[in-house]
Amino acid sequence: MASDLGFNVSETQETTTRLGLGYVADEVKKEQAEKPAEFITRPPIVAIMGHVDHGKTTLLDMIRSTKVVDTESGGITQHIGAYQVNRNGKLITFLDTPGHEAFAAMRARGANVTDIIVLVVAADDGVKPQTIEVINRAKLTATPMIVAINKVDRPDANVERVKKELADYGVLVEEWAGTTPVAKISALSGAGVDDLLDLILLQSEVLDLKANPSGAALGTVIESHLSRTLGSIATILVQNGTLNLSDFVAVGRAYGKIRSMTDPKGAKVKSAGPSSAVLITGLSDVPSAGDVLKTYTTADEAKAYAESIIKSERAKKMAVSKKKLNLTGKDLNLIIKVDVLGSLEAINEALNKLKNTEVKLNILEEGAGEITENDVLRAAAANAVIIGFHTRLNVQAAKLAQAKNVVVQQYDIIYELIEDLTRQVVEMLTPEVLRTDLGRAKVLAIFRTEKDKMIIGGNVAEGKIKDGAEFEIKRGDEMVGKGQVLELQQNKIKTREVLHGSEFGSSVKTSNKIEAGDVLVMFEETIRKKTL
């Protein structure tokens, strides 16, 4: 409309301001440089990871049951995604993410809140695919790792074989003159678990983990959901500062004033310091796992931040939808760039679900790192789309993409990425044509014949005929042509349809000459998009 009125129209892209990967670490580093005296040692945040059935959950349960529940009134532990244990007067925070999906979601958002990874390897099974994934993740994110060789009490346990297999993947344990500490445990009986906790505390001292309890309150969402009675709920792992009741906060698309805070023991608390996890209520929306929480001085500031995120995401969605892909054939070529390889695994897992017999998803290249000019050139040559997840598009690459008309789609949330790719694949599927038979009409008379039009009269022998319906012309048992009803009359009055047993007059469009005695088989066709 603006163009029609003579204005020059240009598109302004909103800048995404969502706090994400690296923000907390950068802010804490900056604050530590300014106020080093205010920083104190904080408990380490530990994630227990490993291959399925190697004993992660048993280990978490053992630590939780022996070190947490005993101290609680009533022995009830509220599950809030993280809990703290006390070992010789020192606290350790464990991330307790039981569902693979939940952890994958947080990982996919690029959240890296862990200080130490405990890699659980079963002594009777050795190194497996998910063990290797954890090793790679620890290397990529430079997160220190402690190996817990579990099930050492099994008759077929072979600890030395596990150490050798770990060495094959670059993990050299201390006993073999390497740097990775090892604890030999039985998560089932609890043997060696105290040694593991001591190793975590020792590693924590080496890392010299610090935070400022009186500094800017920052945290990350571990879990979130909508409660019918409490509204939006989120478990926050506080990473710096102290979170207080009635604080104004913004976290992703959500904002609000903290109405209540509950610790892992189910107790109501008024404040939560660094490395502690609390469940908070009072948010306007349900944030995503991995979203960064920040406190603000006023409710308006918090609201303004959340609204800027919503606006920015909306603008990005519109920009993506405006860029129609100029794809030919049934191949969707993709180049995928991500922040860490763990994200790539989550994306590939989701893309596998989009596989179908008609549209071929070709991943030409994938990897971690920013989107470069080489990626754009490769995409231009192969008519591919570049998918960026939690990664940057460098300035030169952005200019080149614009010049080469290469579509670059960037995402912070995996669900949006999958949603967009699903839509693109569905649009490439050949739509289904559904035919509905309406009825049959016998032609009794031909009143006029023109080049591509005829005026005919007849009787509806079966079902009905409709204005605009298509038909096949049957002469005996043979189909001699096709046509379409242009206008329909009954008793010389225009009508939209004529039912069984009634006579009609009609103007029809056809390139085949209709004869008296022919039968017109009426039908309608509707086009329906296929779904995956």
C-alpha positions in Angstrom: 0.0 0.0 0.0 2.9 2.4 0.9 4.4 1.7 -2.6 1.1 2.5 -4.3 1.0 5.8 -2.5 4.5 6.7 -3.8 6.6 5.9 -0.7 9.9 4.0 -0.9 9.5 0.8 1.0 12.4 -1.1 2.7 12.4 -3.9 5.2 13.8 -3.4 8.6 15.0 -6.6 10.3 14.5 -6.7 14.1 17.7 -7.6 15.9 17.3 -10.7 18.0 18.1 -9.8 21.6 17.4 -13.1 23.2 20.0 -13.8 25.9 21.6 -17.1 25.0 24.7 -19.1 24.8 27.7 -17.5 26.6 25.8 -14.5 27.9 25.9 -15.6 31.6 29.6 -16.5 31.4 30.5 -13.2 29.7 28.5 -11.1 32.2 30.0 -13.0 35.2 33.5 -12.6 33.8 32.9 -8.8 33.3 31.6 -8.4 36.8 34.5 -10.4 38.3 36.9 -8.1 36.6 35.2 -5.1 38.1 34.5 -6.4 41.6 36.8 -9.3 42.3 36.5 -8.9 46.1 32.8 -9.6 46.1 33.2 -13.0 44.5 33.1 -16.2 46.7 33.5 -19.9 45.9 30.3 -21.5 44.7 29.2 -25.1 44.6 30.0 -27.0 41.3 27.2 -27.8 38.9 27.5 -31.4 37.8 25.7 -33.3 35.0 25.8 -37.1 35.0 25.9 -38.5 31.5 26.6 -41.7 29.7 25.2 -44.5 27.5 21.7 -45.8 28.1 21.5 -48.5 30.8 25.0 -47.7 32.1 23.5 -46.6 35.5 23.1 -42.8 35.3 19.6 -42.8 36.9 20.7 -45.4 39.5 23.7 -43.2 40.4 21.5 -40.0 40.7 19.0 -41.9 42.8 21.7 -43.3 45.0 23.2 -39.9 45.6 19.8 -38.3 46.1 18.5 -41.0 48.5 21.6 -41.2 50.6 22.6 -37.6 50.7 19.3 -35.6 50.4 16.2 -37.5 51.5 17.6 -38.4 54.9 17.9 -34.8 55.8 14.3 -33.9 54.9 11.2 -33.8 57.0 8.9 -36.6 55.8 11.5 -37.8 53.3 9.8 -36.3 50.4 12.0 -34.7 47.7 10.3 -32.4 45.2 11.6 -33.0 41.8 12.7 -29.7 40.3 15.4 -30.7 37.8 18.4 -30.2 40.1 19.3 -30.8 43.7 22.2 -30.2 46.1 24.1 -32.7 48.2 26.4 -32.0 51.2 29.7 -33.7 51.3 31.9 -32.9 54.3 30.3 -29.4 54.7 30.6 -28.6 51.0 27.7 -28.5 48.5 27.5 -30.0 45.1 24.6 -29.2 42.7 23.5 -32.1 40.5 21.4 -31.5 37.4 18.8 -34.2 37.5 17.3 -34.4 34.1 15.7 -37.8 33.9 14.1 -37.6 30.5 16.4 -37.7 27.5 14.0 -35.5 25.6 14.2 -32.8 28.4 17.9 -32.8 28.4 18.1 -32.9 24.6 15.8 -29.8 24.5 18.0 -27.9 26.8 21.1 -29.0 24.9 19.4 -28.0 21.7 18.9 -24.5 23.1 22.7 -24.4 23.5 22.5 -24.2 27.2 25.7 -25.2 28.9 25.3 -24.7 32.6 27.5 -27.6 33.7 30.9 -27.1 35.4 31.8 -30.8 35.4 30.5 -33.8 33.5 30.5 -37.2 35.2 30.7 -39.8 32.4 29.2 -43.1 33.6 30.6 -46.2 31.8 29.4 -49.7 32.7 32.4 -52.0 33.5 30.6 -54.9 31.8 29.7 -53.1 28.6 32.5 -50.6 27.9 32.4 -47.6 25.6 29.2 -47.2 23.5 27.9 -44.7 21.0 26.4 -42.3 23.6 29.6 -42.6 25.7 31.5 -41.2 22.6 28.9 -38.5 22.2 29.5 -37.3 25.8 33.3 -37.4 25.3 32.9 -35.3 22.1 30.6 -32.9 23.9 33.0 -32.5 26.8 35.8 -31.8 24.4 33.8 -29.3 22.3 32.6 -27.3 25.3 35.9 -27.7 27.2 34.0 -29.1 30.2 36.1 -31.1 32.6 35.1 -34.7 32.9 35.3 -37.3 35.6 34.8 -41.0 34.6 32.7 -43.1 36.9 33.2 -46.8 36.0 30.0 -48.4 37.2 28.9 -51.9 37.9 32.4 -52.9 39.0 30.9 -55.6 41.3 29.5 -57.5 38.3 31.2 -60.9 37.6 31.9 -59.9 34.0 33.2 -56.4 34.8 36.5 -55.5 33.1 37.7 -52.1 34.3 41.0 -52.3 32.4 39.2 -52.8 29.1 37.1 -49.7 29.8 40.2 -47.6 30.4 41.7 -48.9 27.2 38.6 -48.1 25.2 38.4 -44.6 26.7 42.1 -44.1 25.8 41.2 -45.0 22.2 38.9 -41.9 22.2 41.4 -39.6 23.7 40.4 -39.9 27.3 43.5 -40.9 29.3 42.8 -41.6 32.9 45.1 -40.4 35.7 46.2 -44.0 36.5 47.5 -44.2 32.9 49.4 -40.9 33.3 46.5 -38.9 31.9 44.4 -36.0 33.4 41.0 -37.6 33.7 40.1 -38.7 37.3 38.3 -42.1 37.6 36.1 -43.5 40.3 35.2 -47.2 40.4 31.7 -47.4 41.7 28.6 -49.5 42.1 25.6 -47.2 41.8 23.4 -50.0 43.0 25.2 -50.7 46.3 26.6 -47.2 46.8 30.2 -48.5 46.9 32.7 -45.9 45.7 30.1 -43.1 45.5 31.7 -41.1 48.3 35.0 -41.3 46.4 33.3 -39.9 43.3 31.9 -37.0 45.4 35.4 -36.3 46.7 36.8 -36.3 43.2 34.1 -33.8 42.2 35.0 -31.5 45.1 38.7 -31.8 44.3 38.0 -30.9 40.6 35.9 -28.0 41.8 38.7 -26.6 43.8 41.0 -26.8 40.8 38.5 -25.0 38.7 38.2 -22.2 41.3 34.5 -21.7 40.6 33.2 -18.3 41.9 30.1 -16.1 41.8 29.0 -12.9 43.3 26.0 -13.4 45.6 25.3 -9.6 45.6 25.8 -9.2 41.9 23.5 -9.2 39.0 21.1 -12.2 39.4 21.4 -14.5 36.4 20.1 -18.0 35.9 19.1 -20.6 33.4 15.8 -22.5 33.0 16.3 -26.2 33.6 12.7 -27.2 33.3 9.3 -25.5 32.8 5.7 -26.3 32.5 2.2 -24.8 32.9 0.4 -25.7 36.1 -3.4 -25.6 36.2 -3.3 -24.1 39.7 0.0 -22.1 39.7 0.3 -20.9 36.1 3.7 -20.8 34.4 6.3 -22.6 36.4 10.1 -22.7 35.8 13.0 -24.3 37.6 15.9 -21.9 37.6 19.5 -22.7 38.3 20.9 -19.5 39.7 24.4 -18.9 38.3 25.2 -15.5 39.7 23.7 -13.0 42.2 20.8 -13.9 44.5 17.2 -14.4 43.3 14.7 -12.9 45.7 11.0 -13.2 46.2 9.2 -10.3 44.4 12.1 -9.7 42.0 11.1 -8.5 38.6 12.4 -10.9 36.0 12.4 -11.6 32.3 13.2 -15.0 30.9 12.9 -15.6 27.1 9.4 -14.6 26.1 8.1 -14.5 29.7 8.3 -11.8 32.4 6.8 -11.2 35.8 7.3 -10.7 39.5 8.4 -13.8 41.4 5.4 -14.9 43.4 6.9 -17.9 45.1 10.1 -19.8 45.3 10.5 -23.5 46.3 13.7 -25.4 46.9 14.3 -29.1 46.0 13.2 -30.1 49.4 9.8 -28.6 48.8 10.4 -25.7 51.3 9.3 -22.2 50.5 12.3 -19.9 50.4 12.7 -16.2 50.1 16.1 -16.1 48.3 18.4 -18.4 46.3 22.1 -17.9 45.8 24.6 -19.1 43.2 24.5 -22.7 42.1 21.1 -23.4 43.8 18.0 -24.5 42.0 14.5 -23.1 42.8 11.1 -23.5 41.3 9.5 -20.1 40.6 6.0 -18.9 39.9 4.6 -15.6 38.7 5.7 -15.7 35.0 3.5 -14.4 32.2 4.4 -17.3 29.9 6.2 -20.7 30.0 9.9 -20.1 29.1 11.9 -22.7 27.3 14.6 -24.9 28.9 17.9 -23.1 28.4 16.4 -19.6 28.5 18.4 -17.1 30.5 16.7 -15.4 33.5 17.7 -11.8 34.4 16.4 -9.5 37.1 15.2 -6.0 36.3 14.6 -2.9 38.5 11.0 -2.4 37.4 8.2 -4.5 36.0 8.1 -2.3 32.9 11.8 -3.0 32.1 11.2 -6.8 32.4 8.1 -6.6 30.3 9.9 -4.5 27.6 12.7 -7.1 27.3 10.2 -10.0 27.0 8.1 -8.1 24.4 11.3 -7.2 22.4 11.9 -11.0 22.2 8.4 -11.7 21.0 8.6 -8.9 18.4 12.0 -10.0 17.2 10.9 -13.7 16.8 7.7 -12.6 15.0 9.8 -10.5 12.6 12.2 -13.4 12.0 9.3 -15.7 11.3 7.8 -13.2 8.8 11.2 -12.8 7.1 11.5 -16.6 6.8 8.0 -17.0 5.4 8.6 -14.2 2.9 11.6 -16.0 1.4 9.9 -18.5 -0.7 12.3 -21.2 -1.7 12.9 -21.5 -5.4 13.2 -25.3 -5.4 13.0 -27.5 -8.4 12.3 -31.2 -8.3 11.9 -33.1 -5.1 15.2 -32.5 -3.4 15.6 -30.2 -0.4 19.3 -29.6 -0.1 20.5 -28.4 3.3 23.7 -27.0 4.8 23.5 -27.1 8.6 25.7 -25.1 10.9 25.3 -25.4 14.7 27.0 -24.2 17.9 28.1 -27.6 19.2 27.9 -31.1 17.7 25.4 -32.1 20.4 22.9 -29.8 18.8 23.5 -31.4 15.4 22.6 -34.8 16.8 19.2 -33.4 18.1 18.6 -31.8 14.7 19.4 -34.9 12.7 17.2 -37.0 15.0 14.3 -34.7 14.2 15.1 -34.5 10.4 15.0 -38.3 10.3 11.3 -38.1 11.2 10.7 -35.9 8.0 12.0 -38.6 5.7 9.5 -39.7 3.1 9.4 -41.5 -0.3 8.7 -38.3 -2.4 10.9 -35.5 -1.1 14.6 -36.2 -0.6 16.4 -34.4 2.2 20.0 -34.0 1.3 22.4 -32.7 3.9 25.3 -31.5 1.8 27.3 -30.3 4.7 27.0 -30.1 8.5 29.2 -29.0 11.3 29.8 -26.6 14.2 30.9 -23.0 13.7 29.6 -19.8 12.2 28.1 -19.6 8.7 30.9 -18.5 6.3 31.2 -17.3 2.7 32.2 -20.9 1.7 28.9 -22.2 3.0 27.0 -19.6 1.0 29.0 -20.4 -2.2 28.3 -24.1 -1.7 24.6 -23.4 -1.1 24.4 -21.2 -4.2 26.0 -23.9 -6.4 23.7 -26.6 -5.1 20.5 -24.6 -4.7 20.6 -25.4 -1.0 19.2 -23.7 2.0 21.5 -22.9 4.9 20.2 -23.7 8.4 22.0 -22.0 11.3 21.2 -23.1 14.8 22.6 -21.0 17.7 25.4 -19.8 15.4 26.4 -16.6 13.8 26.2 -15.5 10.1 29.3 -13.5 9.5 28.9 -10.1 7.8 30.6 -11.1 4.6 28.6 -14.2 4.3 25.3 -12.3 4.9 26.2 -9.9 2.1 27.1 -12.8 -0.2 23.9 -14.6 0.6 21.9 -11.6 -0.3 23.8 -11.2 -3.6 23.5 -14.8 -4.5 19.9 -15.0 -3.3 20.8 -17.8 -0.9 18.2 -18.5 1.8 19.8 -18.5 5.3 17.4 -19.5 8.1 18.7 -19.0 11.6 17.1 -20.4 14.7 17.5 -20.3 18.5 14.8 -22.9 19.2 14.9 -26.3 17.7 11.1 -26.7 17.6 10.8 -23.7 15.3 13.6 -25.1 13.0 11.7 -28.4 12.7 8.4 -26.6 12.2 9.7 -24.6 9.3 11.5 -27.5 7.6 8.4 -29.6 8.0 6.3 -26.9 6.3 8.8 -26.7 3.5 8.8 -30.5 2.9 5.0 -30.6 3.0 4.8 -27.8 0.4 7.1 -29.9 -1.9 4.9 -32.9 -1.7 2.6 -33.5 -4.6 -0.9 -32.6 -3.5 -3.6 -35.3 -3.5 -6.5 -34.9 -5.9 -9.7 -36.2 -4.3 -12.6 -37.0 -6.7 -16.2 -37.0 -5.5 -18.8 -38.4 -7.9 -22.0 -36.3 -7.8 -24.4 -38.1 -10.2 -25.3 -38.9 -13.8 -27.4 -36.9 -16.3 -28.9 -38.2 -19.6 -28.7 -35.7 -22.5 -32.1 -35.4 -24.2 -31.5 -32.5 -26.6 -28.8 -30.2 -28.1 -30.0 -26.6 -28.4 -26.9 -24.8 -29.6 -23.3 -25.8 -30.6 -20.5 -23.2 -30.6 -16.7 -23.6 -30.8 -16.1 -24.7 -27.2 -19.5 -24.3 -25.8 -22.9 -26.1 -26.1 -26.4 -25.6 -24.7 -28.0 -28.9 -23.8 -31.1 -30.2 -22.1 -31.4 -33.4 -20.1 -32.6 -35.3 -17.1 -30.8 -36.1 -13.9 -30.8 -39.9 -13.8 -28.8 -40.4 -10.6 -27.6 -38.1 -7.7 -27.4 -34.5 -8.8 -25.6 -32.1 -11.1 -24.1 -28.8 -9.9 -23.1 -25.5 -11.3 -19.4 -25.5 -12.0 -19.1 -29.3 -11.8 -16.9 -31.2 -14.2 -18.1 -34.2 -16.2 -17.1 -37.1 -18.4 -19.1 -37.8 -21.6 -20.0 -41.4 -21.9 -21.4 -42.8 -25.2 -22.3 -46.4 -24.6 -19.5 -47.9 -22.6 -16.9 -45.5 -24.0 -15.7 -42.3 -22.5 -15.5 -39.8 -25.4 -14.5 -36.6 -23.7 -14.7 -34.2 -20.7 -16.4 -30.9 -19.9 -17.6 -28.5 -17.3 -21.0 -27.0 -16.4 -20.9 -23.2 -16.9 -24.5 -22.4 -16.1 -27.5 -24.5 -14.9 -31.2 -23.8 -15.2 -34.3 -25.6 -14.0 -37.7 -24.5 -15.4 -35.7 -21.7 -17.1 -34.6 -20.3 -13.8 -30.9 -20.2 -12.8 -30.0 -22.6 -10.1 -26.9 -24.0 -8.4 -27.9 -27.7 -8.6 -30.6 -30.0 -10.0 -31.5 -33.2 -8.2 -32.3 -36.7 -9.3 -35.5 -37.1 -11.4 -35.6 -33.4 -12.6 -35.0 -32.0 -16.0 -32.5 -29.2 -16.7 -31.0 -26.9 -19.3 -27.3 -26.1 -19.2 -24.5 -24.2 -20.9 -21.4 -26.4 -20.9 -17.8 -26.0 -21.9 -16.3 -28.9 -23.9 -14.1 -29.5 -26.8 -15.9 -32.7 -27.6 -19.3 -32.6 -29.2 -22.1 -34.0 -27.0 -24.9 -35.9 -28.7 -28.4 -36.7 -27.6 -28.4 -39.9 -25.6 -24.9 -39.3 -24.1 -24.6 -39.7 -20.3 -22.7 -37.0 -18.4 -20.9 -38.4 -15.3 -20.7 -35.5 -12.9 -17.8 -35.1 -10.4 -15.9 -32.6 -8.3 -12.2 -32.6 -7.6 -10.6 -31.1 -4.5 -6.9 -30.7 -3.9 -5.6 -31.7 -0.5 -2.1 -31.1 0.8 -0.3 -34.3 1.9 1.0 -34.5 5.4 4.0 -36.3 6.8 
